[in-house]
Structures are given as structure tokens and as C-alpha cells.
Amino acid sequence: MRMSMRKSPDLYPRVIMEKPPRPCYTDFKLLARGPRLSNLLETASKLGYERVAVDVEVTFEGKKTVIPRVEELDKALKEFVTLPEGLEVLRRITIKVDNPNLLHVIQGSNALEEYDITALHITSEKAFQSIVSTITTDIISLEWSERLGFPLKYTQVSQILRRGTCFEVCYTPAIKSSSHCRQIISNIIQLSTFSKGKGIIISSGAEHPLELRGPLDVINLSCLFGMKEEHCKATITKNCAQVISHARQRTDIVKGAVLCQFLPSSASDDYVKEEGATLSETRKRSRSPEPET
């Protein structure tokens, strides 16, 4: 659940629990730009999708690599796109990286926090090992359409899933090439075995409307990829909602320090004023609000 801090009449901060994202048919990777993106969004809406993410892909090669600000994507959406009614459009960025030494630079970028969803596309074993223990992201993707250059391990997959991160598989390569389809099936069978079918999302990676498939077709495709029937629908519904919840928690965490000050049980307003603060101010700093009776 998303948490936000708001001031209540008694000046104490209250935690407002907002509703979690509703599971619905979702495609988290649309790649088109300009006028074609408008057609892509319209097609997605007609096929039955209620939530999509427009993805910005960046190959990160060092500090000189500029991570685009989200305002650039917002400007493109306003300039070229007419949003279909009832379609929720999220903003996503995917960073492609193979050097583990660059991961801390990516993690410290303020530009990433502007996007609704962040993803890492990992192309090396060392980078994958690094993100298992140190990096927080919403989505991890690998080169599923090719033979992985390193073996997946149960402990690594489990640790990533425990942090709330999901693995993403794009189906566009599978419908373009039979050899890619066979390799995806081989890799996903291994991933599903380690993850027990959980924490996997299926996206299109479409650049053209003809590359999109309807939600029911994607569910059937998940079965073709070797996933169990009870997990197939979750790949474009429940697991996608989990990604949004993880993204909200990641961006809503507030870091701070708390000063605890103990006062005598007989403390009065006069005593507190002598210390340079009012009783109400001291309570706000050192005590939690008492439960309402």
C-alpha cells in the first residue's frame, strides 16, 4: 500500500493508507515514439488493456551517459499522443548495463525517481550478482531470447523476489523468430522452476501496433512458455500490480532521524518553557500521538 504523510488538525502526522493498485490487464513495455505511439496506445486499449507503460531505454556506459528527464517523455506524450479513455499510462525507464561498477551510479541518479517504474536490463553475470544483494529496482529483465551467458541460481532468484522485484519477459522476439521462441521457452522453464511461477510479468516490447497481442493471447503464450495455468493470468494482472506497489514503496520511503527526550513524570508547562520549548512541541518531537478513545 502507498503511504503518505498529511497534517491532521491536531498537528500530529497521520499515516494515510491509500488503496493498492487494482489488478487489471497490463502491458509494461511499449517502445514507440511520436505519432506511432498514439496508434500503439489506441490498439492496446481496443485489445482490452487498462494499464500500460511507455518505456524509455538507455544503455548506461558511465557517468557521461545522460539519463533523460521524465519531462522529455511527458512533452512527447502531450505533443503526439491522444490518450484513449480509460487507459492508464505510466512512465518507465529501462537501464541496460553490463558493468557492475556502474550500478551504484545508476542507483544514485535523481532522474530515475521521476519515473513511475524503473527497470534494469542485465547483460552480464557480474552485474546480475551485484543486483541480487545491493540494488533495488522494480523490474529485472535478461536476454531471454538468447542463451544466457550465466546460469540462474535458486538462491539468487529467491532473494530478488523476496525484495518485491519482478522478472520481465517480452514476447515480441518469440513471435518474430521460432529460434528465439525456443530459447525463451527454455529460459523461462528454468526461471519458473526457481520462482515457483511467481514474480514474473509478460510484456510486449512492441514498437508497432501489429506486434501487440490481446490479453487472452498473452495468457495462452505464457502457457506455451512453460508456466503453469494458475500463474499465467497473474503475469499480466496481479504481478503487474505488485510492481506498481513496489515502485510506490520505493519512492515514498522517507529517511530521517528521531530525537527522543525523556521528561520527568511531573513535568509541567513551566518546566518545559524553561528548557526552551512548549509541552506540545516536545510531545510532537518525542512522543507518538496517543490512541483515540
Buried (B, 14 or more C-beta within 10 A) or exposed (E): EBEEEEEEEEEEEEEEEEEEBEBBBBBBBBBBBEEBBBEBBBBBBEBEBBBBBBBBBBEBEEEEBEBEEBEEBEEBBEEBBEBBEEBBBBBBBBBBBBBBEBBEBBBEBEBBEBBBBBBBBBBBBEBBBBBBEEBBBBBBBBBBBBEBEBEBEEEBBBBBBEBBBBBBBBBBBBBEEEEBBEBBBBBBEBBBEBBEBBBBBBBBBBBEBEBBBBBEEBBEBBEBBBBEEEBBBBBBBBBBBBBBBBBBBBBEEEEEEEEEEEBEEEEEEEEBEEEEBEBEEBBBEEEEEEEEE
